Structure formats: structure tokens, C-alpha cells
Amino acid sequence: MAGRDRDRAKDARQRQLRSRNLAVLAVLAALAVLFYVITIVKMGGAG
């Protein structure tokens, strides 16, 4: 019985880490796009 509880807790922890990692990935991707857009605008390519 204790093994099953441990497995469930481990699975829940892995899901939590995976979702946190995806959130960090989304933030980093958004920053990369933002920097790209700012660079294009500063170079005068947007207008």
C-alpha cells in the first residue's frame, strides 16, 4: 500500500514539474519574440 501512495505522489510531483517547465518555456519564448520584435522596430523594418 505504501508503494502505491509513493508512486502516486511521485507521478503528481512529475506532473507539477512538467507544467512548471512548460510555463518557463512559454515565458522564455515570449521574451525571445518580444526581443525580436523590438529589434525589428528599432531597425526601422516595421514601417
PDB file of N, CA, C and O in Angstrom:
ATOM      1  N   MET A   1       0.810  -1.202   0.000  1.00  0.00           N
ATOM      2  CA  MET A   1       0.000   0.000   0.000  1.00  0.00           C
ATOM      3  C   MET A   1       0.856   1.269   0.000  1.00  0.00           C
ATOM      4  O   MET A   1       0.553   2.221  -0.718  1.00  0.00           O
ATOM      5  N   ALA A   2       1.899   1.283   0.786  1.00  0.00           N
ATOM      6  CA  ALA A   2       2.743   2.475   0.859  1.00  0.00           C
ATOM      7  C   ALA A   2       3.433   2.733  -0.477  1.00  0.00           C
ATOM      8  O   ALA A   2       3.688   3.883  -0.835  1.00  0.00           O
ATOM      9  N   GLY A   3       3.733   1.674  -1.209  1.00  0.00           N
ATOM     10  CA  GLY A   3       4.361   1.823  -2.518  1.00  0.00           C
ATOM     11  C   GLY A   3       3.461   2.527  -3.503  1.00  0.00           C
ATOM     12  O   GLY A   3       3.918   3.355  -4.292  1.00  0.00           O
ATOM     13  N   ARG A   4       2.166   2.198  -3.459  1.00  0.00           N
ATOM     14  CA  ARG A   4       1.213   2.857  -4.366  1.00  0.00           C
ATOM     15  C   ARG A   4       1.091   4.342  -4.058  1.00  0.00           C
ATOM     16  O   ARG A   4       1.049   5.176  -4.962  1.00  0.00           O
ATOM     17  N   ASP A   5       1.036   4.660  -2.766  1.00  0.00           N
ATOM     18  CA  ASP A   5       0.952   6.072  -2.381  1.00  0.00           C
ATOM     19  C   ASP A   5       2.190   6.823  -2.832  1.00  0.00           C
ATOM     20  O   ASP A   5       2.107   7.961  -3.293  1.00  0.00           O
ATOM     21  N   ARG A   6       3.342   6.174  -2.694  1.00  0.00           N
ATOM     22  CA  ARG A   6       4.592   6.800  -3.114  1.00  0.00           C
ATOM     23  C   ARG A   6       4.606   7.015  -4.624  1.00  0.00           C
ATOM     24  O   ARG A   6       5.057   8.054  -5.105  1.00  0.00           O
ATOM     25  N   ASP A   7       4.108   6.019  -5.373  1.00  0.00           N
ATOM     26  CA  ASP A   7       4.047   6.150  -6.831  1.00  0.00           C
ATOM     27  C   ASP A   7       3.114   7.285  -7.239  1.00  0.00           C
ATOM     28  O   ASP A   7       3.426   8.047  -8.155  1.00  0.00           O
ATOM     29  N   ARG A   8       1.976   7.402  -6.568  1.00  0.00           N
ATOM     30  CA  ARG A   8       1.034   8.484  -6.875  1.00  0.00           C
ATOM     31  C   ARG A   8       1.648   9.844  -6.568  1.00  0.00           C
ATOM     32  O   ARG A   8       1.497  10.786  -7.346  1.00  0.00           O
ATOM     33  N   ALA A   9       2.334   9.946  -5.444  1.00  0.00           N
ATOM     34  CA  ALA A   9       2.973  11.203  -5.075  1.00  0.00           C
ATOM     35  C   ALA A   9       4.068  11.551  -6.073  1.00  0.00           C
ATOM     36  O   ALA A   9       4.239  12.714  -6.437  1.00  0.00           O
ATOM     37  N   LYS A  10       4.807  10.543  -6.512  1.00  0.00           N
ATOM     38  CA  LYS A  10       5.873  10.770  -7.494  1.00  0.00           C
ATOM     39  C   LYS A  10       5.280  11.235  -8.820  1.00  0.00           C
ATOM     40  O   LYS A  10       5.802  12.158  -9.445  1.00  0.00           O
ATOM     41  N   ASP A  11       4.192  10.597  -9.251  1.00  0.00           N
ATOM     42  CA  ASP A  11       3.533  11.000 -10.502  1.00  0.00           C
ATOM     43  C   ASP A  11       3.001  12.431 -10.408  1.00  0.00           C
ATOM     44  O   ASP A  11       3.126  13.209 -11.354  1.00  0.00           O
ATOM     45  N   ALA A  12       2.409  12.771  -9.266  1.00  0.00           N
ATOM     46  CA  ALA A  12       1.886  14.127  -9.087  1.00  0.00           C
ATOM     47  C   ALA A  12       3.027  15.133  -9.123  1.00  0.00           C
ATOM     48  O   ALA A  12       2.891  16.203  -9.718  1.00  0.00           O
ATOM     49  N   ARG A  13       4.143  14.806  -8.497  1.00  0.00           N
ATOM     50  CA  ARG A  13       5.301  15.709  -8.494  1.00  0.00           C
ATOM     51  C   ARG A  13       5.853  15.888  -9.905  1.00  0.00           C
ATOM     52  O   ARG A  13       6.222  16.997 -10.292  1.00  0.00           O
ATOM     53  N   GLN A  14       5.911  14.790 -10.681  1.00  0.00           N
ATOM     54  CA  GLN A  14       6.406  14.878 -12.056  1.00  0.00           C
ATOM     55  C   GLN A  14       5.483  15.733 -12.920  1.00  0.00           C
ATOM     56  O   GLN A  14       5.961  16.509 -13.747  1.00  0.00           O
ATOM     57  N   ARG A  15       4.168  15.602 -12.741  1.00  0.00           N
ATOM     58  CA  ARG A  15       3.218  16.434 -13.494  1.00  0.00           C
ATOM     59  C   ARG A  15       3.384  17.904 -13.123  1.00  0.00           C
ATOM     60  O   ARG A  15       3.331  18.782 -13.985  1.00  0.00           O
ATOM     61  N   GLN A  16       3.587  18.164 -11.826  1.00  0.00           N
ATOM     62  CA  GLN A  16       3.768  19.535 -11.368  1.00  0.00           C
ATOM     63  C   GLN A  16       5.036  20.138 -11.969  1.00  0.00           C
ATOM     64  O   GLN A  16       5.023  21.282 -12.424  1.00  0.00           O
ATOM     65  N   LEU A  17       6.123  19.382 -11.974  1.00  0.00           N
ATOM     66  CA  LEU A  17       7.369  19.871 -12.547  1.00  0.00           C
ATOM     67  C   LEU A  17       7.243  20.092 -14.046  1.00  0.00           C
ATOM     68  O   LEU A  17       7.755  21.077 -14.579  1.00  0.00           O
ATOM     69  N   ARG A  18       6.559  19.174 -14.728  1.00  0.00           N
ATOM     70  CA  ARG A  18       6.387  19.299 -16.175  1.00  0.00           C
ATOM     71  C   ARG A  18       5.591  20.551 -16.511  1.00  0.00           C
ATOM     72  O   ARG A  18       5.940  21.269 -17.448  1.00  0.00           O
ATOM     73  N   SER A  19       4.530  20.823 -15.764  1.00  0.00           N
ATOM     74  CA  SER A  19       3.725  22.006 -16.055  1.00  0.00           C
ATOM     75  C   SER A  19       4.503  23.281 -15.733  1.00  0.00           C
ATOM     76  O   SER A  19       4.364  24.284 -16.432  1.00  0.00           O
ATOM     77  N   ARG A  20       5.320  23.245 -14.678  1.00  0.00           N
ATOM     78  CA  ARG A  20       6.140  24.411 -14.364  1.00  0.00           C
ATOM     79  C   ARG A  20       7.188  24.637 -15.454  1.00  0.00           C
ATOM     80  O   ARG A  20       7.448  25.776 -15.841  1.00  0.00           O
ATOM     81  N   ASN A  21       7.785  23.558 -15.944  1.00  0.00           N
ATOM     82  CA  ASN A  21       8.775  23.683 -17.011  1.00  0.00           C
ATOM     83  C   ASN A  21       8.140  24.246 -18.284  1.00  0.00           C
ATOM     84  O   ASN A  21       8.754  25.058 -18.977  1.00  0.00           O
ATOM     85  N   LEU A  22       6.925  23.823 -18.590  1.00  0.00           N
ATOM     86  CA  LEU A  22       6.242  24.354 -19.769  1.00  0.00           C
ATOM     87  C   LEU A  22       5.931  25.843 -19.607  1.00  0.00           C
ATOM     88  O   LEU A  22       5.999  26.606 -20.570  1.00  0.00           O
ATOM     89  N   ALA A  23       5.592  26.244 -18.396  1.00  0.00           N
ATOM     90  CA  ALA A  23       5.333  27.670 -18.139  1.00  0.00           C
ATOM     91  C   ALA A  23       6.608  28.485 -18.330  1.00  0.00           C
ATOM     92  O   ALA A  23       6.572  29.568 -18.915  1.00  0.00           O
ATOM     93  N   VAL A  24       7.728  27.971 -17.842  1.00  0.00           N
ATOM     94  CA  VAL A  24       9.008  28.672 -18.017  1.00  0.00           C
ATOM     95  C   VAL A  24       9.366  28.737 -19.496  1.00  0.00           C
ATOM     96  O   VAL A  24       9.854  29.762 -19.973  1.00  0.00           O
ATOM     97  N   LEU A  25       9.129  27.660 -20.218  1.00  0.00           N
ATOM     98  CA  LEU A  25       9.391  27.642 -21.656  1.00  0.00           C
ATOM     99  C   LEU A  25       8.549  28.701 -22.372  1.00  0.00           C
ATOM    100  O   LEU A  25       9.049  29.402 -23.251  1.00  0.00           O
ATOM    101  N   ALA A  26       7.289  28.815 -22.001  1.00  0.00           N
ATOM    102  CA  ALA A  26       6.405  29.806 -22.624  1.00  0.00           C
ATOM    103  C   ALA A  26       6.899  31.226 -22.354  1.00  0.00           C
ATOM    104  O   ALA A  26       6.876  32.074 -23.246  1.00  0.00           O
ATOM    105  N   VAL A  27       7.342  31.483 -21.131  1.00  0.00           N
ATOM    106  CA  VAL A  27       7.849  32.817 -20.792  1.00  0.00           C
ATOM    107  C   VAL A  27       9.111  33.123 -21.595  1.00  0.00           C
ATOM    108  O   VAL A  27       9.256  34.224 -22.127  1.00  0.00           O
ATOM    109  N   LEU A  28      10.015  32.165 -21.684  1.00  0.00           N
ATOM    110  CA  LEU A  28      11.245  32.378 -22.445  1.00  0.00           C
ATOM    111  C   LEU A  28      10.958  32.600 -23.928  1.00  0.00           C
ATOM    112  O   LEU A  28      11.582  33.451 -24.562  1.00  0.00           O
ATOM    113  N   ALA A  29      10.025  31.845 -24.475  1.00  0.00           N
ATOM    114  CA  ALA A  29       9.665  32.020 -25.878  1.00  0.00           C
ATOM    115  C   ALA A  29       9.039  33.399 -26.105  1.00  0.00           C
ATOM    116  O   ALA A  29       9.322  34.057 -27.107  1.00  0.00           O
ATOM    117  N   ALA A  30       8.197  33.828 -25.181  1.00  0.00           N
ATOM    118  CA  ALA A  30       7.582  35.155 -25.306  1.00  0.00           C
ATOM    119  C   ALA A  30       8.643  36.251 -25.244  1.00  0.00           C
ATOM    120  O   ALA A  30       8.568  37.225 -25.994  1.00  0.00           O
ATOM    121  N   LEU A  31       9.619  36.104 -24.370  1.00  0.00           N
ATOM    122  CA  LEU A  31      10.694  37.086 -24.296  1.00  0.00           C
ATOM    123  C   LEU A  31      11.518  37.117 -25.581  1.00  0.00           C
ATOM    124  O   LEU A  31      11.900  38.188 -26.051  1.00  0.00           O
ATOM    125  N   ALA A  32      11.789  35.949 -26.144  1.00  0.00           N
ATOM    126  CA  ALA A  32      12.549  35.894 -27.386  1.00  0.00           C
ATOM    127  C   ALA A  32      11.794  36.604 -28.504  1.00  0.00           C
ATOM    128  O   ALA A  32      12.390  37.360 -29.271  1.00  0.00           O
ATOM    129  N   VAL A  33      10.496  36.369 -28.603  1.00  0.00           N
ATOM    130  CA  VAL A  33       9.684  37.037 -29.627  1.00  0.00           C
ATOM    131  C   VAL A  33       9.652  38.540 -29.376  1.00  0.00           C
ATOM    132  O   VAL A  33       9.752  39.331 -30.315  1.00  0.00           O
ATOM    133  N   LEU A  34       9.514  38.934 -28.119  1.00  0.00           N
ATOM    134  CA  LEU A  34       9.495  40.354 -27.788  1.00  0.00           C
ATOM    135  C   LEU A  34      10.805  41.027 -28.193  1.00  0.00           C
ATOM    136  O   LEU A  34      10.786  42.101 -28.793  1.00  0.00           O
ATOM    137  N   PHE A  35      11.932  40.410 -27.874  1.00  0.00           N
ATOM    138  CA  PHE A  35      13.223  40.978 -28.254  1.00  0.00           C
ATOM    139  C   PHE A  35      13.363  41.055 -29.770  1.00  0.00           C
ATOM    140  O   PHE A  35      13.906  42.028 -30.294  1.00  0.00           O
ATOM    141  N   TYR A  36      12.885  40.055 -30.465  1.00  0.00           N
ATOM    142  CA  TYR A  36      12.937  40.040 -31.921  1.00  0.00           C
ATOM    143  C   TYR A  36      12.127  41.208 -32.491  1.00  0.00           C
ATOM    144  O   TYR A  36      12.595  41.926 -33.375  1.00  0.00           O
ATOM    145  N   VAL A  37      10.927  41.386 -31.985  1.00  0.00           N
ATOM    146  CA  VAL A  37      10.061  42.465 -32.471  1.00  0.00           C
ATOM    147  C   VAL A  37      10.677  43.816 -32.162  1.00  0.00           C
ATOM    148  O   VAL A  37      10.677  44.699 -33.021  1.00  0.00           O
ATOM    149  N   ILE A  38      11.198  44.000 -30.969  1.00  0.00           N
ATOM    150  CA  ILE A  38      11.837  45.272 -30.611  1.00  0.00           C
ATOM    151  C   ILE A  38      13.006  45.553 -31.523  1.00  0.00           C
ATOM    152  O   ILE A  38      13.198  46.693 -31.945  1.00  0.00           O
ATOM    153  N   THR A  39      13.794  44.540 -31.837  1.00  0.00           N
ATOM    154  CA  THR A  39      14.938  44.720 -32.736  1.00  0.00           C
ATOM    155  C   THR A  39      14.492  45.140 -34.130  1.00  0.00           C
ATOM    156  O   THR A  39      15.079  46.043 -34.726  1.00  0.00           O
ATOM    157  N   ILE A  40      13.471  44.500 -34.644  1.00  0.00           N
ATOM    158  CA  ILE A  40      12.950  44.846 -35.974  1.00  0.00           C
ATOM    159  C   ILE A  40      12.435  46.287 -35.988  1.00  0.00           C
ATOM    160  O   ILE A  40      12.688  47.029 -36.937  1.00  0.00           O
ATOM    161  N   VAL A  41      11.721  46.676 -34.950  1.00  0.00           N
ATOM    162  CA  VAL A  41      11.174  48.031 -34.878  1.00  0.00           C
ATOM    163  C   VAL A  41      12.299  49.053 -34.796  1.00  0.00           C
ATOM    164  O   VAL A  41      12.243  50.083 -35.467  1.00  0.00           O
ATOM    165  N   LYS A  42      13.314  48.789 -33.989  1.00  0.00           N
ATOM    166  CA  LYS A  42      14.436  49.735 -33.860  1.00  0.00           C
ATOM    167  C   LYS A  42      15.214  49.863 -35.152  1.00  0.00           C
ATOM    168  O   LYS A  42      15.766  50.925 -35.440  1.00  0.00           O
ATOM    169  N   MET A  43      15.264  48.808 -35.926  1.00  0.00           N
ATOM    170  CA  MET A  43      15.988  48.856 -37.201  1.00  0.00           C
ATOM    171  C   MET A  43      15.173  49.585 -38.261  1.00  0.00           C
ATOM    172  O   MET A  43      15.701  49.898 -39.328  1.00  0.00           O
ATOM    173  N   GLY A  44      13.918  49.858 -37.995  1.00  0.00           N
ATOM    174  CA  GLY A  44      13.076  50.581 -38.929  1.00  0.00           C
ATOM    175  C   GLY A  44      12.411  49.696 -39.951  1.00  0.00           C
ATOM    176  O   GLY A  44      11.899  50.198 -40.952  1.00  0.00           O
ATOM    177  N   GLY A  45      12.400  48.405 -39.738  1.00  0.00           N
ATOM    178  CA  GLY A  45      11.810  47.488 -40.693  1.00  0.00           C
ATOM    179  C   GLY A  45      10.307  47.332 -40.551  1.00  0.00           C
ATOM    180  O   GLY A  45       9.686  46.613 -41.335  1.00  0.00           O
ATOM    181  N   ALA A  46       9.721  47.979 -39.586  1.00  0.00           N
ATOM    182  CA  ALA A  46       8.291  47.800 -39.344  1.00  0.00           C
ATOM    183  C   ALA A  46       7.458  48.846 -40.047  1.00  0.00           C
ATOM    184  O   ALA A  46       6.234  48.819 -39.925  1.00  0.00           O
ATOM    185  N   GLY A  47       8.045  49.742 -40.757  1.00  0.00           N
ATOM    186  CA  GLY A  47       7.210  50.770 -41.336  1.00  0.00           C
ATOM    187  C   GLY A  47       7.806  51.269 -42.553  1.00  0.00           C
ATOM    188  O   GLY A  47       7.243  52.154 -43.198  1.00  0.00           O
TER     189      GLY A  47
END
